[in-house]
Amino acid sequence: MLLLGSIYILQAQESVEVKKPLTISGYVEVYGQYDFSNPENNTRPGFVYSHHRNNEVNLNLGLIKLNYETDRIRTNLALAAGTYMNANYAAEPATLRNIYEANVGIKISEKHNLWVDAGVLPSHIGFESAISKDCYTLTRSIGADNSPYFETGAKVSYTTDDGKWMVSGLILNGWQRIQRVDGNSTPAFGHQLTYKPTDKITLNSSSFIGNDKADTVRQMRYFHHFYGQFQLHDKFTVITGFDMGAEQKEKGSSRYNTWFTPVLIASYKPHDDFAIALRGEYYQDKNGVIISTGTASGFQTFGYSVTLDYVVFSNLIWRTELKRLQSKDAIFVERNDSLKKDNMLAITSLALRF
């Protein structure tokens, strides 16, 4: 009896799955799209940084990620390629343009979930990421494309034991930067505060304060992002967000250029394998702080889209989207180099995570 009991205990111990500290994962997303303006350079408008190639099949993002995590240490290294990387890392030195993520974290308290992380980090701003499979819509909103996808610096973060509150403070190299702008000696700062009163509601506040230009032309930028995510039903989710920013008109000025963007996304999942998402958005940047048009009214654009998803396998999703942009001024380039106020596109993608 004692022998049988010992064998049972041994078998039970062997059946317990031990979490491995090192994991390797990957993501590949290929897409094809057609911009009905059909620009000659086969590139979407300059304020589009994800899925921005037109009239061709291409790789938006392909990455390999290594994650190492123990009770007190965590580190991530992800290398990537694709049109997303080409567009968003164009300002970086050649040796840094394929670094999607590279950071190290240390838990500095034995009793509390208090961490210090440093390196190239995912942005603390926004509810959309470069990984389309994790977003409700295939393409990114104008606000997401024109705020940081990534950042470089250090952050201190604390999460309560019940997981309802998370707060972090950051010191950064700049606005979506790995390497700081030449001639810039000032760090930037940020915060993030997330509250989850229930498992169906998430409220988030994030900010950025800093100068992203050389000291000789320093213009302080102040930016705040807020969003709320509400799961109203098992099959129905709504996200609403609002960004607002202000930047000095010139060095030392007390006058500011401002911009703002509201967005609303509604997702309905009638079946485990199907989903539909609707998005409405508006982006106003009259003075061209973030999006410059050179026109009288600046950038004032509404956007509407509908995304249809089909889950082919648990780790493979096929997505299709129709999207329309409508601007106050004629800013969209046609094939014959004429300009118009409306822009329409159709896009489809396959996204695989492994």
Buried (B, 14 or more C-beta within 10 A) or exposed (E): EEEEEEEEEEEEEEEEEEEEEEEEEEBBBBBBBBBBBEBEEEBBBEBBBBBBBBEEEBBBBBBBBBBBBEEEEBBBBBBBBBBBBBBBBEEBEEEBBBBBBBBBBEBEEEEEEBBEBBBBBBBBBBBBBBBBBEBBBBBBBBBBBBBBBBBBBBBBBBBEEEEEBBBBBBBBBBBBBBEBBEEBEBBBBBBBBBBBEEEEEBBBBBBBBBBBBEEEEBBBBBBBBBBBBBBEEEEEBBBBBBBBBBBBBEEEEEEBBBBBBBBBBBBBBEEEEEBBBBBBBBBBBBBBBBBEBEBEEBBBBBBEBBBBBEBEEEEBBEBBBBBBBBBBBBBBBBEEEEEEEEBBBEBBBBBBBE
